[in-house]
């Protein structure tokens, strides 16, 4: 479906295998690969912190070896103190080689073996965390935990190498002691931990640094976690034929709105049309007719018999290429009956959001009746109502994968890096979007986008992937012009055209 991307999300084991592949196939000695990684970090650091003093904290593994090499490089023009955490063993071979090299440089080396040896970094010093890399598989404790607490409490700017010490790359570290980095310099690709909300304060600003690992490794890789980037989005876009007409781009139905929430329907309608559907019908309570036909003249309106809520769709459902349900819908029992009828009788993929998900959560037996490849777009609270609570973000992601397979649906778990679980076990994290989009109505916009794409005969998985990318990209373009605090959902719709142009 997609070409390989350098934006794949790899586990710590896969990254170690990539290192070994590079060592074997470049070929290059492991110490020279470490030197290359350290040099790339050094170049990043000196561009931003020229003339600063540095305290570098290392344990005796290869992450510590990176730290020693960075310290040696910095020492040519900077004051550097290297602190080595003692564990009673010599350390890895590459660590020992770099320690011997460090002794030839103008670097103050100190060892930390007891609580009394733990230093407090001086004010203004830049701290480099090279204690533990992504191979850490247990919580830190004892002397190490005391050291990390001291570093965190000192108030210095902290640069973590590879991953903040104390975080697991592949599993939840919720509640564990870990470095609170200002910046994380990681190598070559994303790790799962970088895309999880619970690690936000630890990671700070993330920088993925290319250290030249061998490209051919990706050709042999079967990764199920993919970061949606521009090449992936561009590969999905379907070009329009020269002689096409509106009938070639689908007829979408959006069932949305209730008294006081017609605005949600308007946002979904505008986003749906702006995303390219040929025809759009809005099913609304009759109180919304004038608003919709004034605000969105391009949309047709199928008026409900009820003035305030949606109760019955009388037009044949099979005339629509995709049905989206939920924005501003409400959960009245008549609306619940309407949704039950659609779930029972519509056989093409549905897009369910907001109150449609809340209704579904009170009727979990409907999950197995949903048309295959339907798209559910919950935020975390809606997800919890649907599928139950999770102890941490990693557990929530695993539950989303399980439910996508179990019910043959696509789960779009909304967040900063929106997560998409598919029935095929292929999963995606989004790379676009910003905190300015944390405002009312942005979910309604996403519903409109995905409904539009499915109506145009995009595969539902592709529609979800492209939809969340475009949604976030339009939000980024809007924030760049408007600022994050001032961003509103309508601004995202206004930038959708630019987002399509950006990846076309």
C-alpha positions, 0 to 999 in steps of 0.5 A: 500500500505504501512505500517505505518511509524513514518515518517508521516507528521502531522498537528498541529491539528493531533499532538495535538490529538496524545498528547491527545491520549497518555495522555488518553491511556498511561496513563500519566498526561499532565504535566508529558508528558511535563516533558518528552518532556523537558527532551529529549530536555535538554539531546540534549542541554547539549550534545552539549552546556555543560558549556554555558550560556543560555537565554530562552524566553517563552510565557505563553502557553505550548511551554513556559512551555517546556522552563521553564522546560528546564531552570530548568533542565539546571540550575543545572549546567549552568547559566540560565536566563528565560525571560517571555513575559507578555500578562496580563493572567496567562497562561496555567495550565502546564505553571503555574505548571512549573513556580512554580517549576522554582522559586525553582531553581537557575534561574534568571527570568525576565518579558518582558512587554514593549519595554524597557524590551526587552533584548539583549542576551549577546555574546556567550549565547545560546538562546532557543526560547520557545515563541510559538509552532506549534499551532500559527495560526496568524502572530506575531506583536507588542511587540512580533515582536520587541522581535523576531527581537531583538533575530534574530539581536543579532547574537547568536546561537538559538535553537527553541523548537517545531517550530521557533516562528512565523512560522505556522506549516500548512500554509505559513508564507512567509513575516512574522516575525519569529525566525531564528533558528540555530537548531529546536528541534521538537517532534515525527514527521515532520510538513509540515512547515519543508519541505518547501523551504521558511522556510529554514532560520527559521528552521536551522538544524532540529532534530526530537526528540522521546518523546514516544507518543503512537504508537497506535495513528498511527494505527487510523490515515488517513494521506495523507502526507507521508515522504518517508523513507527507510522502505517505499522504501524497501517495494516497491522493487520487488525481482528478480526471479531466472529464470528471463530473460531480457524480464521480466524487460521491454523495455523502450524507451527514446526520448531525445537529440538534437544537443549539448545536447546529454549528457542529453540523455546519462545520462538518458540512463545510469540511466535507465539501472542502475535502472534495465530495461531489454531493452532500446532503445534510440531515438536520432537525428542522430548526437548522434548515435556514442556518444550513442553507444560508451558511453552506449553500452548496449542501442539500438539506433533508429536513427531519420531521422534528424541530429540535432533534434527528428522528428519522431518515426517509430517503433511501440509505443506499443512495449515499456512498458514505454516511457520517453521524454524530456532530452535535447530534444529541442522544435522545431516544428517538435519535438512538432509534434512528442510529439503530436503523442505520446500523442495521440497514446500511452496508457501506462504511459509516463514520461515527463521531461524538454523540454517535459514539456515546449512543454506541457505548450504551448499546455495545451489541451494535459494534458487531453489526457495524458495516465492515471498515466503518471508522470510529473517531473517539477522543480518549473519554469517548474511547473509554465509554466505548471500550473501557478504561486503560491504566496508561496510554500504551494499554489504550493503544493496545486496546484500540488495536484489539477492538479494531481487529475484533469488530473489523473497524478502523479506530481513530483515537484522537490526540496530539499524535492521533493513533489509527488502529486498523483490522489488518494490525497496521497502525499509524500515528499522525505527524501533523497538528498542534495544541491550538486544535484543542478547541470545540468543533475540530472533531466535527471538521475531521468527521466531515473530511473522512466522510468526504474521502470515503464517499469519493471511493477512498479505501476507509483506511486510506481515508482515515490516514489522509484525513487526519494528516490533512486535518492536522496540516490545515491546523498547522497552517492556520496556527502559523498564520493565526497563532495557536491560542486564537485558532478555531475550528473554522480556521482549519476548514479555511486552510484545507485547500492549502493543505491539499495543495501542499501535498499535491 
